[in-house]
Amino acid sequence: MTTEASRRVLLAAPRGYCAGVDRAVITVEKALEQYGAPVYVRKQIVHNKYVVQTLEKKGAIFVDETEEVPEGSIVIFSAHGVAPVVHEEAGARRLATIDATCPLVTKVHREAVRYADSDYDILLIGHEGHEEVIGTMGEAPERTHLVDGPADVAGLTVRDENKVVWLSQTTLSVDETMETVDALKDRFPNLLSPPSDDICYATQNRQVAIKQIAADADLVIVVGSRNSSNSIRLVEVALQAGAGAAYLVDFADEIDEAWLEGVRTIGVTSGASVPEILVDGVLEWLAARGYGDVQVVTSTEEHIQFSLPKELRRDLRAEATAGETS
Protein backbone atom coordinates (compact mmCIF):
# COMPACT_ATOMS: atom_id res chain seq x y z
CA MET A 1 0.00 0.00 0.00
CA THR A 2 1.11 3.55 -0.63
CA THR A 3 1.58 5.85 2.33
CA GLU A 4 -0.61 8.92 2.62
CA ALA A 5 2.46 11.14 2.31
CA SER A 6 3.24 9.67 -1.12
CA ARG A 7 -0.25 10.07 -2.56
CA ARG A 8 -1.07 12.91 -4.92
CA VAL A 9 -3.59 14.12 -7.47
CA LEU A 10 -2.57 15.68 -10.78
CA LEU A 11 -5.44 17.95 -11.80
CA ALA A 12 -5.53 18.70 -15.52
CA ALA A 13 -6.11 22.22 -16.80
CA PRO A 14 -7.96 23.13 -18.88
CA ARG A 15 -10.90 20.88 -18.04
CA GLY A 16 -14.68 21.15 -17.76
CA TYR A 17 -16.95 23.67 -19.41
CA CYS A 18 -15.99 24.97 -22.83
CA ALA A 19 -17.34 28.21 -24.28
CA GLY A 20 -20.04 26.44 -26.31
CA VAL A 21 -21.37 24.50 -23.32
CA ASP A 22 -21.29 27.56 -21.08
CA ARG A 23 -23.27 29.48 -23.70
CA ALA A 24 -25.85 26.71 -24.07
CA VAL A 25 -26.45 26.27 -20.34
CA ILE A 26 -26.72 30.02 -19.78
CA THR A 27 -29.16 30.18 -22.70
CA VAL A 28 -31.57 27.84 -20.94
CA GLU A 29 -31.17 29.66 -17.61
CA LYS A 30 -31.74 33.08 -19.20
CA ALA A 31 -34.72 31.81 -21.19
CA LEU A 32 -36.35 30.54 -17.99
CA GLU A 33 -35.75 33.93 -16.34
CA GLN A 34 -36.99 35.85 -19.37
CA TYR A 35 -40.05 33.84 -20.37
CA GLY A 36 -40.82 31.76 -17.29
CA ALA A 37 -41.25 28.00 -17.02
CA PRO A 38 -41.72 25.79 -18.85
CA VAL A 39 -39.15 26.22 -21.59
CA TYR A 40 -38.73 23.21 -23.87
CA VAL A 41 -35.34 21.90 -24.96
CA ARG A 42 -34.96 19.51 -27.89
CA LYS A 43 -32.57 16.73 -26.79
CA GLN A 44 -30.19 17.24 -23.87
CA ILE A 45 -28.86 20.79 -24.01
CA VAL A 46 -25.41 19.29 -23.36
CA HIS A 47 -24.43 15.70 -22.62
CA ASN A 48 -24.24 15.82 -18.84
CA LYS A 49 -26.64 14.16 -16.43
CA TYR A 50 -26.16 16.68 -13.60
CA VAL A 51 -26.68 19.70 -15.86
CA VAL A 52 -29.88 18.27 -17.30
CA GLN A 53 -31.26 17.36 -13.87
CA THR A 54 -30.42 20.84 -12.52
CA LEU A 55 -32.16 22.61 -15.41
CA GLU A 56 -35.19 20.32 -15.10
CA LYS A 57 -35.57 21.45 -11.49
CA LYS A 58 -35.63 25.05 -12.72
CA GLY A 59 -38.43 24.35 -15.19
CA ALA A 60 -36.80 23.13 -18.39
CA ILE A 61 -38.56 20.26 -20.15
CA PHE A 62 -36.37 18.06 -22.33
CA VAL A 63 -37.95 16.30 -25.30
CA ASP A 64 -36.61 14.01 -27.99
CA GLU A 65 -38.57 15.37 -30.93
CA THR A 66 -40.03 18.71 -31.98
CA GLU A 67 -43.54 17.21 -32.22
CA GLU A 68 -43.52 16.77 -28.42
CA VAL A 69 -43.43 20.54 -27.91
CA PRO A 70 -46.91 22.14 -27.59
CA GLU A 71 -47.74 24.44 -30.50
CA GLY A 72 -46.81 28.06 -29.91
CA SER A 73 -44.27 27.23 -27.17
CA ILE A 74 -40.60 28.15 -26.86
CA VAL A 75 -38.07 25.49 -27.84
CA ILE A 76 -34.30 25.63 -27.50
CA PHE A 77 -32.08 23.61 -29.83
CA SER A 78 -29.16 21.92 -28.09
CA ALA A 79 -25.46 22.74 -28.42
CA HIS A 80 -25.01 19.78 -30.79
CA GLY A 81 -26.98 21.38 -33.62
CA VAL A 82 -29.96 20.27 -35.69
CA ALA A 83 -30.67 19.54 -39.33
CA PRO A 84 -32.63 22.08 -41.43
CA VAL A 85 -35.69 19.82 -41.33
CA VAL A 86 -35.93 20.40 -37.57
CA HIS A 87 -36.20 24.16 -38.13
CA GLU A 88 -38.95 23.43 -40.66
CA GLU A 89 -40.81 21.23 -38.16
CA ALA A 90 -40.59 23.98 -35.55
CA GLY A 91 -41.98 26.52 -38.01
CA ALA A 92 -44.89 24.25 -38.86
CA ARG A 93 -45.79 24.06 -35.15
CA ARG A 94 -45.43 27.84 -34.70
CA LEU A 95 -42.69 27.38 -32.15
CA ALA A 96 -40.49 30.25 -31.01
CA THR A 97 -36.99 28.85 -31.45
CA ILE A 98 -33.75 29.70 -29.70
CA ASP A 99 -30.76 28.08 -31.36
CA ALA A 100 -28.05 27.22 -28.80
CA THR A 101 -25.93 25.31 -31.33
CA CYS A 102 -22.23 25.74 -30.54
CA PRO A 103 -20.73 28.23 -33.04
CA LEU A 104 -17.99 25.69 -33.83
CA VAL A 105 -20.64 23.14 -34.83
CA THR A 106 -22.39 25.82 -36.89
CA LYS A 107 -19.08 26.35 -38.71
CA VAL A 108 -19.06 22.69 -39.78
CA HIS A 109 -22.69 22.97 -40.94
CA ARG A 110 -21.79 25.96 -43.11
CA GLU A 111 -18.82 24.10 -44.57
CA ALA A 112 -21.10 21.18 -45.46
CA VAL A 113 -23.53 23.49 -47.26
CA ARG A 114 -20.73 25.30 -49.11
CA TYR A 115 -19.04 22.12 -50.34
CA ALA A 116 -22.34 20.53 -51.31
CA ASP A 117 -23.22 23.66 -53.31
CA SER A 118 -19.85 23.26 -55.07
CA ASP A 119 -20.84 19.68 -55.97
CA TYR A 120 -18.34 17.93 -53.67
CA ASP A 121 -18.95 14.61 -51.95
CA ILE A 122 -18.50 15.20 -48.22
CA LEU A 123 -16.78 12.53 -46.12
CA LEU A 124 -17.93 13.24 -42.57
CA ILE A 125 -15.74 11.62 -39.92
CA GLY A 126 -17.86 10.88 -36.86
CA HIS A 127 -19.82 8.39 -34.83
CA GLU A 128 -23.09 7.06 -36.20
CA GLY A 129 -26.12 8.21 -34.23
CA HIS A 130 -24.41 11.12 -32.48
CA GLU A 131 -26.68 14.19 -32.50
CA GLU A 132 -23.99 16.40 -33.98
CA VAL A 133 -23.44 13.97 -36.86
CA ILE A 134 -27.18 13.72 -37.53
CA GLY A 135 -27.47 17.51 -37.67
CA THR A 136 -24.47 17.98 -39.96
CA MET A 137 -25.53 15.22 -42.36
CA GLY A 138 -28.95 16.83 -42.53
CA GLU A 139 -27.45 19.87 -44.25
CA ALA A 140 -26.61 17.87 -47.38
CA PRO A 141 -27.81 14.28 -46.97
CA GLU A 142 -27.49 13.41 -50.65
CA ARG A 143 -23.83 14.49 -50.70
CA THR A 144 -22.60 13.32 -47.28
CA HIS A 145 -21.04 9.95 -46.41
CA LEU A 146 -20.40 9.01 -42.78
CA VAL A 147 -16.93 7.63 -42.05
CA ASP A 148 -16.90 6.04 -38.60
CA GLY A 149 -13.19 5.27 -38.45
CA PRO A 150 -10.51 3.93 -40.85
CA ALA A 151 -12.37 0.63 -41.32
CA ASP A 152 -15.14 2.47 -43.21
CA VAL A 153 -12.81 3.90 -45.85
CA ALA A 154 -12.53 0.88 -48.12
CA GLY A 155 -16.28 0.68 -48.67
CA LEU A 156 -16.77 4.31 -49.70
CA THR A 157 -18.18 5.10 -53.14
CA VAL A 158 -18.20 8.68 -54.43
CA ARG A 159 -19.30 10.24 -57.70
CA ASP A 160 -15.97 11.85 -58.55
CA GLU A 161 -12.77 10.96 -56.68
CA ASN A 162 -11.35 14.36 -57.64
CA LYS A 163 -14.13 16.23 -55.83
CA VAL A 164 -14.15 14.94 -52.25
CA VAL A 165 -13.63 16.82 -48.99
CA TRP A 166 -13.46 15.64 -45.39
CA LEU A 167 -15.19 17.25 -42.41
CA SER A 168 -15.47 15.91 -38.86
CA GLN A 169 -17.53 15.78 -35.72
CA THR A 170 -16.03 18.36 -33.35
CA THR A 171 -15.69 16.12 -30.27
CA LEU A 172 -13.53 13.29 -31.60
CA SER A 173 -10.06 12.27 -30.55
CA VAL A 174 -7.55 14.28 -32.57
CA ASP A 175 -5.32 11.23 -33.09
CA GLU A 176 -8.27 9.03 -34.08
CA THR A 177 -9.48 11.62 -36.58
CA MET A 178 -6.09 12.07 -38.23
CA GLU A 179 -5.72 8.30 -38.55
CA THR A 180 -8.98 8.27 -40.50
CA VAL A 181 -7.89 11.29 -42.56
CA ASP A 182 -4.65 9.50 -43.49
CA ALA A 183 -6.63 6.47 -44.64
CA LEU A 184 -8.92 8.72 -46.69
CA LYS A 185 -5.95 10.44 -48.33
CA ASP A 186 -4.51 7.05 -49.29
CA ARG A 187 -7.81 6.15 -50.92
CA PHE A 188 -8.50 9.58 -52.45
CA PRO A 189 -5.19 11.33 -53.28
CA ASN A 190 -6.98 14.55 -54.28
CA LEU A 191 -8.97 14.72 -51.04
CA LEU A 192 -9.60 18.32 -49.99
CA SER A 193 -9.20 19.37 -46.35
CA PRO A 194 -11.41 22.01 -44.73
CA PRO A 195 -9.92 25.52 -44.27
CA SER A 196 -9.39 24.82 -40.57
CA ASP A 197 -9.45 21.76 -38.32
CA ASP A 198 -13.02 20.90 -37.30
CA ILE A 199 -12.01 19.37 -33.96
CA CYS A 200 -13.05 21.93 -31.38
CA TYR A 201 -10.36 23.84 -29.51
CA ALA A 202 -11.69 22.64 -26.13
CA THR A 203 -11.66 18.99 -27.18
CA GLN A 204 -8.08 19.34 -28.37
CA ASN A 205 -6.97 21.24 -25.27
CA ARG A 206 -8.48 18.71 -22.87
CA GLN A 207 -6.84 15.84 -24.73
CA VAL A 208 -3.46 17.59 -24.66
CA ALA A 209 -3.89 18.27 -20.93
CA ILE A 210 -4.66 14.66 -20.04
CA LYS A 211 -1.78 13.42 -22.19
CA GLN A 212 0.54 15.63 -20.15
CA ILE A 213 -0.28 13.82 -16.90
CA ALA A 214 -1.41 10.35 -18.01
CA ALA A 215 2.04 8.76 -18.15
CA ASP A 216 2.67 9.75 -14.51
CA ALA A 217 -0.73 8.53 -13.31
CA ASP A 218 -1.45 5.08 -11.94
CA LEU A 219 -5.12 5.92 -12.30
CA VAL A 220 -7.05 8.57 -14.26
CA ILE A 221 -10.57 9.60 -13.31
CA VAL A 222 -12.51 11.45 -16.00
CA VAL A 223 -15.64 13.19 -14.78
CA GLY A 224 -18.33 13.05 -17.46
CA SER A 225 -21.46 11.31 -18.67
CA ARG A 226 -21.50 8.15 -20.74
CA ASN A 227 -23.28 9.84 -23.64
CA SER A 228 -20.59 12.54 -23.81
CA SER A 229 -18.35 11.81 -26.80
CA ASN A 230 -15.53 14.09 -25.70
CA SER A 231 -15.54 12.61 -22.16
CA ILE A 232 -15.30 9.06 -23.51
CA ARG A 233 -12.43 10.15 -25.74
CA LEU A 234 -10.55 11.49 -22.68
CA VAL A 235 -10.59 8.01 -21.13
CA GLU A 236 -9.26 6.52 -24.36
CA VAL A 237 -6.57 9.20 -24.74
CA ALA A 238 -5.44 8.73 -21.12
CA LEU A 239 -4.95 4.99 -21.64
CA GLN A 240 -3.15 5.51 -24.95
CA ALA A 241 -0.86 8.07 -23.26
CA GLY A 242 0.25 5.60 -20.60
CA ALA A 243 -2.18 5.81 -17.67
CA GLY A 244 -2.26 2.65 -15.57
CA ALA A 245 -6.06 2.67 -15.64
CA ALA A 246 -8.78 5.16 -16.54
CA TYR A 247 -12.47 5.36 -15.68
CA LEU A 248 -15.42 7.63 -16.47
CA VAL A 249 -17.72 8.72 -13.63
CA ASP A 250 -20.64 11.12 -13.40
CA PHE A 251 -20.30 11.62 -9.65
CA ALA A 252 -17.75 10.91 -6.91
CA ASP A 253 -19.87 8.14 -5.39
CA GLU A 254 -19.36 6.10 -8.57
CA ILE A 255 -15.65 5.71 -7.82
CA ASP A 256 -14.78 2.19 -6.71
CA GLU A 257 -12.35 2.17 -3.77
CA ALA A 258 -10.78 -0.97 -5.25
CA TRP A 259 -9.40 1.26 -8.03
CA LEU A 260 -7.13 2.92 -5.43
CA GLU A 261 -5.28 -0.26 -4.45
CA GLY A 262 -1.56 0.44 -4.78
CA VAL A 263 -2.20 3.79 -6.48
CA ARG A 264 0.16 6.63 -5.71
CA THR A 265 -0.74 9.21 -8.38
CA ILE A 266 -4.25 9.91 -9.65
CA GLY A 267 -4.95 12.10 -12.66
CA VAL A 268 -8.26 13.96 -12.68
CA THR A 269 -9.93 15.79 -15.52
CA SER A 270 -13.45 16.41 -16.84
CA GLY A 271 -15.25 16.60 -20.15
CA ALA A 272 -16.26 19.83 -21.82
CA SER A 273 -19.87 19.63 -20.56
CA VAL A 274 -18.99 19.08 -16.88
CA PRO A 275 -19.49 21.80 -14.23
CA GLU A 276 -16.63 22.26 -11.79
CA ILE A 277 -18.81 21.34 -8.79
CA LEU A 278 -18.61 17.70 -9.90
CA VAL A 279 -14.80 17.80 -10.06
CA ASP A 280 -14.76 19.38 -6.60
CA GLY A 281 -16.82 16.43 -5.37
CA VAL A 282 -14.28 13.97 -6.74
CA LEU A 283 -11.37 15.87 -5.17
CA GLU A 284 -13.15 15.89 -1.79
CA TRP A 285 -13.81 12.15 -2.07
CA LEU A 286 -10.16 11.49 -2.86
CA ALA A 287 -8.91 13.80 -0.09
CA ALA A 288 -10.97 11.86 2.43
CA ARG A 289 -9.00 8.77 1.38
CA GLY A 290 -5.56 10.32 1.68
CA TYR A 291 -5.18 12.00 -1.70
CA GLY A 292 -5.23 15.58 -0.44
CA ASP A 293 -2.11 16.78 -2.26
CA VAL A 294 -3.55 18.32 -5.46
CA GLN A 295 -1.15 19.64 -8.08
CA VAL A 296 -2.68 21.57 -10.99
CA VAL A 297 -0.95 20.83 -14.31
CA THR A 298 -1.75 23.54 -16.87
CA SER A 299 -1.09 22.90 -20.55
CA THR A 300 -2.72 26.07 -21.92
CA GLU A 301 -5.02 28.94 -20.98
CA GLU A 302 -8.47 29.37 -22.51
CA HIS A 303 -10.11 32.78 -22.97
CA ILE A 304 -12.73 32.10 -25.66
CA GLN A 305 -16.31 33.29 -25.06
CA PHE A 306 -19.38 33.14 -27.28
CA SER A 307 -22.29 35.59 -27.21
CA LEU A 308 -25.79 34.30 -26.44
CA PRO A 309 -28.12 33.30 -29.31
CA LYS A 310 -29.42 36.30 -31.24
CA GLU A 311 -33.08 35.55 -30.43
CA LEU A 312 -32.40 35.71 -26.70
CA ARG A 313 -30.14 38.78 -26.95
CA ARG A 314 -32.89 40.63 -28.83
CA ASP A 315 -35.53 39.94 -26.17
CA LEU A 316 -33.19 40.71 -23.28
CA ARG A 317 -32.29 44.05 -24.89
CA ALA A 318 -35.98 44.83 -25.43
CA GLU A 319 -36.73 44.11 -21.78
CA ALA A 320 -33.83 46.28 -20.63
CA THR A 321 -35.00 49.14 -22.86
CA ALA A 322 -38.57 48.84 -21.57
CA GLY A 323 -37.28 48.96 -18.00
CA GLU A 324 -35.35 52.16 -18.69
CA THR A 325 -38.38 53.95 -20.19
CA SER A 326 -41.00 52.83 -17.69
C-alpha positions, 0 to 999 in steps of 0.5 A: 500500500502507498503511504498517505504522504506519497499520494497525490492528485494531478489535476488537468487544466484546462478541463470542464466547461468549454465556451459552447457548453457555457453558452448553451447552459446560460441560454436555458437559464436566461430563457427561464428567467426571461419567459418563465417556465416551462421552456422546452429543450430539444434533446439534452442541451449538453451531454451531462446528467447533472446539468440536465437534472439541474435545469429540469428542477428550474423548469426546463422540459427536455424532449426528444422530438419537436412534435412533443413541444406544444404548438406556440411554445418556446423550444431551445435547440441543443449545443449539438446542432440540428438539421434544417428539417428540424427548423422546418418542423418547428416553423410548422408548429409555430414554435419560437426557437432559440438556437443554442448550437455551438458556433464551432458546430455551426461552422461545420454545418456551413462548410457542409452546405458550401461544399455541397453547393460546389458539388463535392462529396463530403466525407464526414468523420464521426460516430453514427447516431451522435446528434452532432453527426445527424445535424451535420448530415442533414445539411446535405444528406445526398452528398454526405457519407459518414466515415466512422473510423478507418475501417469504413474507408474501403467501402466508400463510393463517391461520384468523382474521386477528384471532388471529395472533402473531409469534415469531422464531428467536433468532439472526436479524438484528434489522433483518431481523426487524423488516422482516418484522414490519413486512410482517406488520403490514401484512398482519395489522393486529391482529397480536400481538407477544410480551411481549418481543423473541425475538432473543437479547440476545447476537445483538443486542449483537454486531450493535450492536458490529459496526455501531459499527466497520463504517463505519470498517473497510476489511475485517471478519473474522468468526470463526465457522462457516458453519452458525452463523446468528448468525455469518452475520448478522454478516457481513451486518450489517457490509456493511450498516453500511458495511464495505468487505468482510466475510468469515467464517472458522473459523480464521486460516489461512482468511484470504486475504492478498489481502483485505489489499491496500490495507487500513488498518483491519480490524474483527474480531468473532466469533459467539456460539458462538466461543471466544476462542482462535480470535479470538486466532489471527486477531489473531496472524495479522494482527499478523504481517502488520503489524496489531499495533495492536489497539483494543478498541471496547466497545458494552456489557458483558454479565454474564448467566449461566445455571445448568447443566441441572437433571439435571446439577446434581442428579447433581453435588450428589449426588456432592458430598454422597456425597463429604462423607459418605464 
